[in-house]
Amino acid sequence: MKNTLMKRSILMLAVTSPLLFVALGCSHPYYPPPPPPPPPMAQGPTLVQLADRNGFQTGRSDGAMDAQRGMPPRPQHTRAFHDTPGYDPQLGPFPVYRDAFRNAYLRGYQRGYNRN
């Protein structure tokens, strides 16, 4: 009788152990990792991109006005070339913006001045 009871207990344990493991072991929820952050371009233009756009547009406009007035081309002597408008300090250091703005300004000025 003890032997039969012991065999039944072992058999019940062998049958119920995998079921308990499956039921309790898999009860933890799965949390996937968070998605990666958006690429930097999604946040807006960089300092150099902003300077390039502002400088080129301002230079093209100033060059076209000087050509229309019959003035000689002197882009380094304009107020915009020296003041470098449109700087946003939250994007980075001013010298980087200033240099990129001035390079783009000179390109834009030539384009505006030489348009027919």
C-alpha positions in Angstrom: 0.0 0.0 0.0 2.8 2.4 0.9 4.6 1.5 -2.3 1.5 2.1 -4.4 0.8 5.5 -2.7 4.5 6.4 -3.3 4.2 5.5 -7.0 1.0 7.5 -7.4 2.6 10.6 -5.7 5.7 10.4 -7.9 3.5 9.9 -11.0 1.3 12.9 -10.0 4.4 15.0 -9.4 5.8 14.0 -12.8 2.6 15.0 -14.5 1.8 18.2 -12.7 5.4 19.6 -12.6 5.6 20.6 -16.3 2.1 22.0 -16.1 3.0 24.2 -13.1 6.2 25.3 -14.8 4.4 26.3 -18.0 1.6 28.1 -16.1 3.8 29.9 -13.6 7.0 30.3 -15.6 5.4 32.1 -18.5 3.3 34.5 -16.5 5.8 37.3 -16.8 4.8 39.9 -19.4 7.2 40.7 -22.2 8.2 44.3 -22.6 9.8 45.0 -25.9 12.7 47.5 -25.9 11.8 51.1 -26.7 12.1 52.3 -30.3 15.3 54.1 -31.2 15.3 57.9 -31.1 14.4 59.7 -34.3 17.3 60.7 -36.5 18.7 64.2 -35.9 17.2 65.6 -39.1 13.8 65.1 -37.7 14.5 67.6 -35.0 15.1 70.5 -37.4 18.0 72.0 -39.3 21.5 71.9 -37.9 23.5 75.1 -37.2 25.4 74.8 -40.5 22.3 74.1 -42.5 20.5 77.1 -41.0 23.5 79.3 -41.7 23.8 78.0 -45.2 20.1 78.6 -46.0 20.0 82.1 -44.3 23.3 83.2 -45.9 22.5 82.1 -49.4 19.0 83.7 -49.4 20.3 86.9 -47.9 23.3 87.1 -50.3 21.2 86.3 -53.3 18.7 89.1 -52.4 21.5 91.6 -51.6 23.4 90.8 -54.8 20.3 91.2 -57.0 19.5 94.6 -55.4 23.1 95.8 -55.9 23.0 94.7 -59.6 19.6 96.4 -60.1 21.0 99.6 -58.6 24.1 99.4 -60.8 26.5 99.2 -57.9 29.8 97.3 -58.1 29.8 93.9 -56.4 31.2 94.3 -52.8 29.7 91.5 -50.8 32.2 91.7 -48.0 31.2 95.3 -47.2 27.5 94.6 -46.7 25.8 94.8 -43.3 24.5 91.3 -43.6 27.9 89.8 -44.2 29.2 91.4 -41.0 26.1 91.0 -38.8 25.3 87.4 -39.9 21.6 87.5 -39.0 19.4 84.5 -38.1 21.8 83.0 -35.5 20.1 80.7 -32.9 22.4 80.1 -29.8 20.5 76.9 -29.0 21.9 75.2 -32.1 25.6 75.7 -31.4 28.6 78.2 -31.3 28.4 81.5 -33.1 31.8 81.2 -35.0 30.6 78.1 -36.7 27.4 79.8 -37.8 29.2 83.0 -38.8 31.7 81.2 -41.1 29.0 79.0 -42.7 26.7 82.0 -43.2 29.5 84.1 -44.8 30.5 81.4 -47.2 26.9 80.8 -48.3 26.3 84.6 -48.4 29.2 85.0 -50.9 27.8 82.2 -53.1 24.3 83.7 -53.0 25.5 87.2 -53.6 27.3 86.1 -56.8 24.2 84.2 -58.0 21.9 87.2 -57.4 24.3 89.8 -58.8 25.1 87.8 -62.0 21.5 86.8 -62.8 20.3 88.1 -66.1 
